[in-house]
């Protein structure tokens, strides 16, 4: 599968997704409850890595219901004050990896926190260190249908809350300028970052590569690749639960978060992506409420442009977050990602 539409049709596509009437109340209550369990503090333990240009810390902070969530915090060694920060969320079934992985953002001068996704980290990229102490209901092998019988028990309620609490913890960290925090990720990480952009009203910037969990029902019609195949397999066995399942997913769809986001954002997608169909990224970009830019990579797949796309984000973030007067504006055209379509 490449894309089911040519570019003009792709850009004119409008999703049939309708958000739940109590979407805002649900997330307001969820975040308020988690913030009562424990103050957002980033516990840091230095890790010896042999690196000469940065310091690495084993990081832990309270997530959903106060559950401990781990990650790595990387800081440029020669720092003179609070830094702009990037919080990164990783792809499906991955983990925070090794202390010496993912050195790009700290090398570029940022405080860089990469967050474990609870219960994941057993498949690739060095593993994770954060369990999910909550279990609920029958599920298809994997994570996508875990607790999906109800919005209160669905696993992504806990994961998205963890991600918001990661921003809370960064803001309490002495090494970080709390007004200059960006959220980034690819695939599942892009979907988590998009949720953060919608739930944290004063986020400074964001970068979403092939964001997962956007326009979910449409995605399941376009692809049968993992991890959407988990949802398809679950509903093939539980045919009586189709509408109930998509009702739950309505509280976690990236389109709802995009419609509430204000941070300047860079979207990207590969037109040959069979995992997160490009139409779903375009749909999220279409309704995104803040300043936005979209780059489509014609001959790329799920990597969404890979290092070249990341280079665009590094340049854009540098122009936006490393200035003395931060404002929610896109950088000048010299720093902006080329696109096939103007921003709305």
HELIX and SHEET records of a PDB file:
HELIX    1   1 UNK A    7  UNK A   12  1                                   6    
HELIX    2   2 UNK A   23  UNK A   35  1                                  13    
HELIX    3   3 UNK A   64  UNK A   66  5                                   3    
HELIX    4   4 UNK A  104  UNK A  107  1                                   4    
HELIX    5   5 UNK A  155  UNK A  171  1                                  17    
HELIX    6   6 UNK A  188  UNK A  199  1                                  12    
HELIX    7   7 UNK A  216  UNK A  222  1                                   7    
HELIX    8   8 UNK A  228  UNK A  237  1                                  10    
HELIX    9   9 UNK A  239  UNK A  241  5                                   3    
HELIX   10  10 UNK A  242  UNK A  249  1                                   8    
HELIX   11  11 UNK A  254  UNK A  258  1                                   5    
HELIX   12  12 UNK A  278  UNK A  287  1                                  10    
HELIX   13  13 UNK A  306  UNK A  321  1                                  16    
HELIX   14  14 UNK A  333  UNK A  335  5                                   3    
SHEET    1   A 9 UNK A  43  UNK A  47  0                                        
SHEET    2   A 9 UNK A  54  UNK A  62 -1                                        
SHEET    3   A 9 UNK A  68  UNK A  76 -1                                        
SHEET    4   A 9 UNK A 111  UNK A 115 -1                                        
SHEET    5   A 9 UNK A  83  UNK A  89  1                                        
SHEET    6   A 9 UNK A 176  UNK A 186  1                                        
SHEET    7   A 9 UNK A 205  UNK A 209  1                                        
SHEET    8   A 9 UNK A 264  UNK A 270  1                                        
SHEET    9   A 9 UNK A 292  UNK A 297  1                                        
END                                                                             
